[in-house]
């Protein structure tokens, strides 16, 4: 496999990234001091798990029939000791459990996360979109303040109306377009999603976000033209394979649509790629609304895509409204590997010919 090739027209090169990082690191002494404080009171461990939603039982051993020793709740963060295999339901193929110091949790809705704080930048690079940069959330979650209430997006509006904190979550990819120092002397980034945003804008603690450089989205094997993706959405398989010619070069688990036919069968061409997209659809009763969806490859006209997922960890079982959910790490690799590549600026590419990578969805 060839080394990644950096786009020469990328607005945010590694050189610019390092220069701006140096500015941020040396800008003020108080930045170093507040970085020693925890962003939030998360447990101290190398690997953590975030409860994606609802209430889940802690078991005495990795077994559905084991004694319940406690409960965890939505957005609770636990220490992730290791992943093990154990019985669940005969109707579920996901048998992964997470061992914590307090007991075992079924892993399907425990997002693997870390708590990594970042040195904020005090100025942003200039791009074709104005000042700004792409960033990744590197903490379990970060509470944000809405600049222009009330929220326009349904998910944000629900939390706002119910006096729940507005949050971004680990691995989300977002666009920052301003920097400020708040009254406490801490640096904040303004989050303003470029694609799919109805107009919601937020301020957030800059330590929660890692700047993404152009180098890390550089294409993988761009000289290879014979690339294809094969996805088997059989409920007992749920896997994706990337091929260069007849050679499989990547393999991962996916979550396809829960409803029959929601993920269409057939062969398609990727027609649009975005570093990040705010996705919503459906009806008021059965709709979805998720922000900062990273590494998106759209391949049908009605919006079915391969994309990063942070709201569950149930890869290997149908879970989506029709898209192909994959882990953030898998989504990023696939995004970089599929043709054509996407420049950092503007972070989106629409393909109007048939030169893009093909996606075949089968049920073997």
C-alpha positions in Angstrom: 0.0 0.0 0.0 1.4 3.4 -1.0 2.1 6.1 1.5 -0.6 8.8 1.9 -0.2 11.8 -0.4 -0.8 15.3 1.0 -3.0 17.6 -1.1 -0.8 20.5 -2.1 -3.9 22.8 -2.0 -4.8 21.9 1.6 -5.5 25.1 3.6 -4.2 23.7 6.9 -0.8 22.0 6.3 1.3 20.3 8.9 3.6 23.3 8.9 0.8 25.7 9.6 -0.6 23.4 12.2 2.7 23.2 14.1 3.1 27.0 13.8 -0.3 27.7 15.3 0.2 25.0 18.0 3.4 26.9 19.1 1.4 30.1 19.2 -1.2 28.5 21.4 1.4 26.8 23.7 3.3 30.0 24.4 0.5 32.6 24.4 -0.1 32.9 28.2 1.0 31.2 31.4 -2.6 30.8 32.6 -3.3 28.3 29.8 -0.7 25.9 31.3 -2.2 26.3 34.7 -5.8 25.6 33.8 -4.8 22.6 31.7 -3.8 20.8 34.9 -7.4 20.9 36.1 -9.9 18.2 35.0 -12.4 19.3 32.3 -15.0 17.4 34.2 -14.9 14.9 37.1 -14.3 11.9 34.9 -12.7 8.8 36.4 -8.9 8.6 36.1 -8.0 5.7 33.7 -6.4 5.2 30.4 -9.6 3.9 28.9 -13.1 4.8 29.8 -16.6 3.9 28.7 -19.6 6.3 28.2 -23.2 5.0 28.6 -24.8 6.0 25.4 -28.3 6.2 26.7 -30.8 4.7 29.1 -30.2 2.6 32.2 -28.2 -0.6 32.1 -27.6 -3.3 34.7 -24.1 -4.0 36.1 -23.7 -7.8 36.4 -21.6 -9.8 38.8 -20.1 -11.7 35.8 -20.4 -11.3 32.0 -23.7 -13.1 31.7 -27.3 -11.9 31.2 -28.5 -14.3 33.9 -25.9 -13.1 36.5 -26.9 -11.2 39.6 -27.4 -7.5 39.2 -25.0 -5.5 41.4 -25.8 -2.0 40.3 -27.0 0.3 37.5 -25.5 2.9 35.2 -27.3 5.7 33.5 -27.2 7.9 30.4 -23.8 9.7 29.9 -22.3 8.1 33.0 -18.6 7.4 32.5 -17.0 4.2 33.8 -13.5 2.7 34.0 -13.1 0.3 31.1 -10.8 -2.5 32.3 -11.1 -4.9 29.4 -13.6 -6.4 26.9 -14.7 -10.0 27.4 -17.1 -12.4 25.7 -20.1 -13.8 27.6 -23.8 -14.9 27.1 -26.5 -12.4 26.4 -29.7 -13.2 24.5 -29.9 -16.0 22.0 -31.4 -13.4 19.7 -28.4 -11.1 19.8 -25.1 -11.7 18.1 -23.3 -9.1 20.2 -21.8 -11.0 23.1 -19.2 -8.4 24.1 -19.1 -7.3 27.7 -17.1 -4.5 29.4 -15.4 -5.3 32.7 -15.5 -2.3 35.1 -14.3 -2.2 38.7 -17.9 -2.4 39.8 -19.1 -5.2 37.6 -19.8 -6.1 33.9 -21.8 -4.1 31.3 -23.1 -5.4 28.0 -20.9 -3.5 25.6 -23.5 -2.6 22.9 -24.3 0.8 24.3 -21.0 1.6 26.1 -18.9 3.9 23.9 -15.1 3.5 24.3 -13.7 6.9 25.2 -10.7 8.6 26.6 -10.2 11.9 28.6 -7.5 13.7 26.7 -7.1 17.5 27.2 -5.6 19.7 24.6 -3.6 22.9 24.6 -5.9 25.5 23.1 -4.9 27.6 20.1 -5.3 31.4 20.4 -5.6 32.1 16.6 -7.1 30.1 13.8 -5.8 29.4 10.3 -7.2 31.3 7.3 -9.1 29.0 4.9 -11.4 29.4 1.9 -14.3 29.3 4.5 -12.8 32.1 6.5 -10.9 31.6 9.7 -11.4 28.1 11.1 -10.3 24.5 11.6 -11.6 21.0 11.9 -11.5 19.5 15.4 -12.2 16.2 17.1 -13.7 15.8 20.6 -11.2 14.0 22.8 -13.1 13.9 26.1 -16.1 11.7 27.0 -18.3 14.7 26.6 -18.2 18.5 26.9 -21.0 20.7 27.9 -21.5 23.7 25.6 -23.4 27.0 25.7 -25.8 28.0 22.9 -25.0 31.4 21.3 -28.4 31.9 19.7 -31.3 30.2 21.6 -33.6 28.5 21.1 -32.0 25.6 19.3 -33.1 24.8 15.8 -32.2 21.1 15.7 -34.7 18.7 17.3 -32.1 16.8 19.5 -30.7 20.0 20.9 -34.2 21.5 21.3 -35.4 18.4 23.3 -32.5 18.8 25.7 -32.9 22.5 25.9 -36.6 22.4 26.6 -36.1 19.7 29.3 -33.3 21.7 31.0 -30.7 19.1 30.1 -27.1 20.1 29.2 -26.2 20.5 25.6 -23.2 18.3 24.8 -20.7 17.1 22.2 -19.3 13.6 22.5 -16.0 11.8 22.1 -14.9 11.4 18.5 -17.4 13.9 17.0 -15.8 16.0 14.2 -16.8 19.7 14.2 -15.8 23.1 12.7 -14.3 25.9 14.9 -14.6 29.4 13.5 -13.8 31.7 16.4 -11.7 31.8 19.6 -12.3 33.8 22.7 -11.1 34.1 26.3 -14.1 34.0 28.8 -14.4 35.9 32.0 -12.6 33.1 33.9 -9.6 33.5 31.7 -10.2 30.2 29.9 -10.1 29.8 26.1 -13.2 28.8 24.3 -13.9 27.7 20.7 -17.0 28.6 18.8 -18.5 25.5 17.2 -20.4 26.3 14.0 -21.1 23.2 11.9 -20.7 23.9 8.2 -22.7 21.2 6.5 -26.2 20.3 7.5 -26.5 22.9 10.2 -29.8 24.8 10.7 -28.0 27.6 12.5 -27.1 26.4 16.0 -23.8 27.9 17.2 -22.1 27.1 20.5 -19.2 28.1 22.7 -17.2 25.3 24.3 -14.1 24.7 26.4 -11.2 24.6 23.9 -9.4 21.9 25.9 -11.9 19.3 24.8 -11.0 19.6 21.1 -8.0 18.4 19.2 -7.2 20.3 16.0 -7.1 18.0 12.9 -4.3 18.7 10.4 -4.5 18.1 6.7 -1.9 15.3 6.9 -4.2 13.0 8.8 -6.9 13.1 6.1 -4.5 12.6 3.3 -5.7 9.9 0.8 -4.6 6.3 1.3 -3.4 4.6 -1.9 -4.8 7.3 -4.2 -3.0 5.8 -7.2 -5.1 2.7 -7.0 -8.1 3.0 -9.2 -9.6 -0.5 -8.8 -11.1 0.0 -5.4 -14.4 -1.4 -4.2 -16.3 -1.9 -1.0 -18.5 -4.9 -0.3 -20.9 -4.8 2.6 -22.8 -7.9 3.8 -25.8 -6.8 5.8 -27.0 -10.4 6.6 -28.1 -10.0 10.3 -25.6 -12.7 11.4 -22.7 -11.0 9.6 -22.8 -7.2 9.3 -19.3 -6.8 7.9 -17.6 -4.5 5.4 -14.5 -5.3 3.3 -12.4 -3.0 1.2 -10.7 -4.4 -1.9 -8.0 -3.3 -4.2 -8.5 -5.5 -7.2 -9.1 -9.0 -5.7 -7.1 -8.2 -2.6 -8.9 -7.4 0.6 -7.1 -4.6 2.4 -9.5 -3.7 5.2 -12.3 -5.4 7.2 -14.6 -4.2 9.9 -18.0 -4.7 11.5 -20.9 -2.5 10.6 -24.5 -1.8 11.8 -27.0 -1.5 8.9 -30.6 -0.5 8.9 -32.9 -2.1 11.5 -36.0 -2.1 9.2 -36.1 -4.4 6.1 -35.1 -2.4 3.0 -33.8 0.6 4.9 -30.3 -0.2 3.7 -30.8 -0.9 -0.1 -29.1 -3.8 -1.8 -27.2 -3.2 -5.0 -24.0 -1.5 -6.3 -23.6 2.3 -5.9 -21.0 5.0 -6.5 -20.0 7.3 -3.7 -21.3 10.7 -4.8 -20.4 13.0 -1.9 -17.8 12.9 0.9 -17.7 15.2 3.9 -15.3 15.4 6.8 -18.3 16.1 9.0 -22.1 16.4 8.5 -25.1 17.2 10.7 -27.5 14.4 9.8 -31.3 14.3 10.4 -34.3 12.7 8.8 -37.5 10.8 9.4 -40.6 12.0 11.0 -41.4 13.8 14.2 -42.4 10.5 15.7 -39.6 8.3 14.3 -36.9 10.7 13.3 -33.2 11.1 14.0 -30.9 14.0 14.5 -27.2 13.7 15.2 -24.5 16.4 14.9 -20.8 16.2 14.1 -21.0 12.9 12.2 -17.4 12.4 11.0 -16.0 10.8 7.9 -19.2 10.5 5.8 -19.3 8.7 2.4 -22.8 9.2 0.8 -23.6 6.6 -1.8 -27.4 6.8 -2.5 -29.5 9.8 -3.5 -31.7 9.5 -0.4 -28.7 9.9 2.0 -27.5 6.4 2.9 -23.9 6.7 3.9 -20.9 5.0 5.5 -20.1 7.1 8.5 -18.6 7.3 12.0 -20.9 6.5 14.9 -20.6 7.7 18.5 -24.1 6.9 19.8 -23.7 3.2 20.1 -21.1 0.4 20.2 -23.3 -2.3 18.7 -21.3 -2.9 15.5 -22.2 -6.3 14.2 -25.9 -6.0 14.6 -28.5 -3.9 12.7 -28.8 -0.6 14.5 -29.3 2.3 12.1 -32.1 4.0 10.1 -30.5 2.8 6.9 -26.9 4.1 6.9 -23.9 1.9 7.5 -22.6 2.7 11.0 -18.9 2.0 11.7 -16.6 2.9 14.5 -14.8 6.3 14.3 -11.4 4.6 13.6 -12.9 2.4 10.8 -14.8 5.4 9.3 -11.7 7.5 9.1 -9.7 4.9 7.4 -12.5 4.2 4.9 -13.0 7.9 4.2 -9.3 8.4 3.4 -9.0 5.2 1.3 -12.1 5.8 -0.9 -11.6 7.7 -4.1 -11.5 10.6 -4.7 -9.7 12.3 -1.8 -11.2 15.3 0.0 -9.2 18.5 0.6 -9.1 19.9 4.1 -10.6 23.1 2.7 -13.5 23.0 2.3 -13.8 19.5 3.8 -16.4 18.3 1.2 -16.3 16.9 -2.3 -19.3 16.2 -4.6 -18.5 13.7 -7.4 -20.3 14.2 -10.6 -18.7 11.4 -12.7 -18.2 7.7 -12.2 -14.6 7.9 -10.9 -15.5 7.3 -7.3 -15.2 4.1 -5.3 -18.1 1.6 -5.7 -20.1 0.3 -2.8 -21.8 -3.1 -3.2 -24.4 -4.0 -0.5 -25.3 -7.7 -0.5 -27.0 -10.2 1.8 -25.0 -13.3 1.6 
